[in-house]
Every structure is written in structure tokens, then in C-alpha cells.
Amino acid sequence: MEKRQELYAGKAKSVFATDDPDHLILTFRDDTSAFDGERMESLARKGMVNNRFNAFIMEQLAAAGIPTHFTQRLSDTESVVKKLDMIPVECVVRNIAAGGLVKRLGVEEGKELNPPTFELFLKNDALHDPMINESLAETFGWATPEQLAEMKALTFRVNDVLKRLFADGGLLLVDYKLEFGLFKGEIVLGDEFSPDGCRLWDAETREKLDKDRFRQGLGGVIEAYEEVGRRIGVGFD
Ligand code: 5GP
């Protein structure tokens, strides 16, 4: 497959066209951002770690029957994915209270959420990804009710698969964000799954092993990502 022009550069990944109109190449960069791009830093090895982490998770999800855009890892920092028409809505499931939920509702960090919550956010940096709901998504044409129902069902199926996978590595999957798109009319999981877009705590000590280390200036960011990866079986060689 031939890599062609850059189509889009996000905060941590770039998207390239290929000679195949149905496929794109994602490159995972070392760039790390927080607070809607207000804080940016380059962290050595991050592109490689997240590319390998994401490939591993996407393969686990595909094996569990969840449709994903992931096709194959090409190199340390590149993967081939299906070209999706992205739906500009972020789906968030929370198993334990942290981050935005704690800030918004004043609940105690660490509180177990039973049943887990499901939230929708509009993907829009300029507006700081505001929280939305099904009605707004339908009215403004961001997604149809059928698409939203499918996205919600898939997001919870991902929870079943990944909660178990991380638990086997002595980790709590606190929360995570997923993005979906359409491939030939089918809802497919897109974007990435890495410690950049989820919260993972050590099950015993509740040590934070995800992007909160960067957001909160705790240090050891990539070391924590690698630790999580090693515990669930991601090979970094
Ligand atoms: P919160 O609403 O607590 O800030 O985020 C909930 C979960 O979704 C966290 O795991 C967070 O990392 C993830 N998340 C929400 N929005 C974004 C986003 O725009 N980018 C990334 N990388 N993760 C996000």
C-alpha cells in the first residue's frame, strides 16, 4: 500500500491517504496534548507505544465481534485503517467516578458507578467538546437515533471485553471515550484506544496509569503506558 498526501493532522495523530480509496494510514506522533490543546508536549516513544497498544486492543475487540476500522500495523508508528465517515460524537462510559463527572456533579472520585454511565459529547475543540444528548444529536444531524443506539450498544460491549482484559492485568478500567464512523453504511469503531483516551488505575493501589499523569503533572507518563501494556500482553520489543 502506498502512503500518499497528509489529509489531516490531529493533536496526536496524522491521517494520510493511500492508493486505496477505502483505506488510510494513521501515524501516531509523540505529541501529547491536554486541555483542548492548551498544553502540548512531545513525549519520547509515545507514538510507538500508543500505536502498538491500539493495535493490540483493536485486535482484541475484533476477536470479540466488535467492528473496528483497524486493518493492520504497518510500522512502529503507523497503522492501516478503513476510511470512515466520522460521526462527530464522543461516547463515554464510566465505571468509576473521575475527571469531568467529579467536576460536574461533585461526586467523590473513586465512587463505583452501578450501572456504569453513558454520556455523549460533541467533538468540537473550539467549544471544548460540550456534553450533548440524543435529542441534540438528532436535531442537528450529528447522528440518527438508530446510529446512536448502535454506538451505545457497541460502547457497552467494549466495556465488557476491556474491563475483563484490564482486570486480568490487575487494572481498573475507570472510564474511556470511543469514536465511531460509517464504513459502507455500517457503524464501525474508529479513532484509537490507548491510555490517552481512557483512565486506568492499579486495582490495588489505585495509582493512575493513564493520561491523567500528564494532565496532573505526575510524570512517568510513557512508563505508565508501557506498564499497562506489559500487564495486558502488548509487545513493545
Ligand atoms: P472526562 O469527561 O472525565 O474528561 O473524560 C472521560 C474519559 O474520556 C477519559 O478517559 C478521557 O481520557 C476520555 N476523553 C474524553 N474526551 C476526550 C478527548 O477529547 N480526547 C481524549 N484523548 N480523551 C478524551
Boltz pocket constraint, residues with backbone or C-beta under 6 A from the ligand:
constraints:
  - pocket:
      binder: B
      contacts: [[A, 90], [A, 92], [A, 93], [A, 98], [A, 99], [A, 100], [A, 101], [A, 129], [A, 175], [A, 176], [A, 177], [A, 195], [A, 196], [A, 197], [A, 198], [A, 199], [A, 211]]
      max_distance: 6.0
